[in-house]
């Protein structure tokens, strides 16, 4: 039985899979060079991959750009990602950022989470990183939203924005089938500890009756070590013990000795 004719694109793919990169490149090149070829974008991506495997970085980038300018929702996005990764491998962050932005510009939802996370990784400043992480979280991709929330929450807590960090983590935990739930919950607990420390410290600063003040001092002093702030905890105890309010100082002394 005679063999059924196959599309050159399929032939090129089979050649590439069998290791005949030169043969595949020849076919992909011809298809990618024809503006009227309906599979031009796909062929250009195939050519970019083959040339990359052959070590022809410049040729691979040229082929990827050919696919990118077609605006094809799938293969233009793939081409932008290929370009971006190629630039990242050579430590060319400006070009990589531009390529990831191009991936966003194609508008294919499947590539948005990856592009936003890459832009967060390549961000030139904290604000730019936060914006990219928020955009990645907003995609609600189970894995990428989790990573974005973790990175964003850590940045926010470094800035003293524990409440906002908690909101970010809760948003991530609401994503269907979100990855790394245990890590998200640990970070949420840490954010709550930071909030608790701020509230306890506020209570100490406001003063008030001795029993409440001593309780706030104890809670703050016992919570701070959970955040690795042992020296701060010692200062809080000392603040209470040295208080001119004798009732407060005695209550703090009792609380300190009770936990010894």
N, C-alpha and C positions, 0 to 999 in steps of 0.2 A: 504494500500500500504506500503510495507516495507521501512524503512528509508534507504536512500542512505548512504553508508559508507563515512565518512569524514576523512581527513588526521588528524593525531594526533595533528599537529600544530594548526589546526583550533579548535579542541576540547579544547586544552589548552587555546587558546585565549578566547573562550566562557566561560570557567570556571573562568578565571581571571576577565573577565568583569562582571560575575555574583557574584563575591566576594569569590569564592572558590580558594583562593590563594594556599592552600596546594595541592589541586588536580592539579592545573595548574603547580605548581612547580615540581611535580612528573613527569609529562609528559615532560616538558621542560628539566628537568635534564637528562632524558633518551635520548632525541634527541641530546642534546648538548654534551653528552658523547660519541657519535658514530662518529668517524672520517669519516665514509663513508656516513653519513647522508647528503643529498644535502641541507637540510634546517638547518644545524647545526648552522650557524652564526645567523640566525633569531631566532632560538630557544634559543641560548645563550643570545641574547639581551632580549628576553621575560623573561627568567629566571632572568636576572639581574634586570629587572623592578619589577618583582614579589617579589624577595628577598628584594629589597630596600623598597617596601611597607610593608613588614613584619618586617622591622627593622634590617635585617641581612646585615649590611654594608659590612663586609668582604666577605660574600658569593656573594653579588651583584658585588663587584669588581672582584672577581675571574671569575664569569660568563662573565662579560664585557671583561675581558682579553682573555677569550676563543674566544669570537666573534672577537676581535681585531686581533688576530693572524691569523685568516682565510684570512684576506686581502679582504674580500668581500667589493665591492665599496660602498654599502649602509649600511649594518649592522655593518661592522667594523668601519665605520665613526660614526654611532650612538653610538656604544660601547665606542669609544674614548670620545665622548661628555658626555656620562653618567659618565665615570670615572672622567673626568675633573670637572664636576659639583659636584660630590661626594667629591672630594678633596677640592674644593673651600668652600663647606659647612663646612668643618672641619678646614678651614684656613690653608691648606697645599699648599702654593703657588708653591713650587718647583715641587711637584708631579702634580699639576694642569697644570703647564706650559708644563711639559713633555707629559701629556695626550692631551693637545690642539695641541702640535707639532705632536703627532701621528695622530690626526685628519687631519692635513694638509698633512701628509705623505700618507694617503689613497688616496688623490687626487680627491675626489668627489667635483666638483665645488659648489654644493649646500651647503656644510659645510664650505667652505673657508672663506666667510665673517664673520661668527660667530666666527670661530677660531682666525682669525686675530684680531678682536676686543677684544676677551678675552685675547689674548697675549698682546695687548696694555694696557689693564686694569691691567694686572699682571706684567708688565714690571719692571725690576729692576732699570732702569735708563732712562733718557730723550731720549737718542739716540735710545735705544731699543723701547721705546714707539713710537717715530716718525716713525721708520721703520715699525712697525706693523700697525700704522694708515695709512701710505702710501699704504701698501699692501691691507688693507681693502678698502680704497678708490678706488684702482685699480680694485677691483672686480665689480664696477659699480652696486652694489646692491642698489636699490632706497633708502632704509631706512638706511642701515649700511654705505653706502658711505657718506650720509649726516652727520651722527653722527661722522664718522671718520674725515671728512673735518672740522667740527666745532672744534673738539678737537685738530686737527693738526694746524689749523689756530691760535687758541688761544696760543698754545705753541710757534709757530713761532713769533707771535707778542710780546710775553714775551721776546723773544730773539732779538727783534728789526728787525726782518725779515718781515716787512709788505708787501713788494713786493712779496715775495714768498708766504705769506699767501693769498694774493689776487689771485695768480695763482691757489692755491689749491682750493679756493672757487669757482673760475670760472670753474675749472674742475668738481667740484661737481654739479654745476648748469647745466652743459652740459649732465649730466646723465639723461636718459629717466625716466620721472615720479619720479624724486628725491623727497624725503620727506623734509618737513620743509623748503620750499623755502624762506619764509619770514625771517626766522632766518639766513639762508645763506646770504641773501641780506643785512641784517643788519650788519653782520660781515664783508661783503665785503665793505660796507660803512665805517665801523670803520677802516679797513685796509687802505682805501683811505685817511681817515683823518690823519692816522699816516704818510702816504707818503707825504701828503700835509704839515704837520708840519715839516717834515725833509727838504722839499724843501724850505719852508719859512725861516727856520733856516739857511739853507745854503746861501740863498740870503742875510740875515742879516749879516752873518759872512763875506761875500765877499765884503760888503760895496757897493760902486758905488755912483751914484748921489742921492741927498737927497730925492727926491720925491719917487723914487723906494724903497729906504731903508725904508722910513717911511711907505710905503704901505706894505712891507714885515713884518715890526714890527707889524702893526695893524692886518694883517691877521693871523700872528702867535699868537698874544695875544688873539684874539677873537676865534681862533680854539682850543687852548689848554684847555679851560674850558669844551669843549664838550667831552674831554677825562678825565675829572675830575682833571685837573692839574691847578687849580686856582692860586696856589702860583707861579708856573712857569710863568703863564700869567702876574702876577703882576711884576715879575722880568723883563720880556720882556718890559713891558711898562716903567719901571724905567730905563732900559738900554737906551731906546730911549729918554726919557725925560732928562737924565743926559748926553747925548751925547755932546762932545765938539764942534760938528758941529751945529752951532746955527740954521741953516736952517732946518736940520734934526729934532732937538729937538722941534722947533716951529711947524713943520708939524705934528709930533707925538702928540704934545699937542692939536692941533686942531682936530686930528682924535679921540683922547681919549674923548675930550669934546663933540664931535659930537655924540658919542654913549652913552653919559651919560643920 
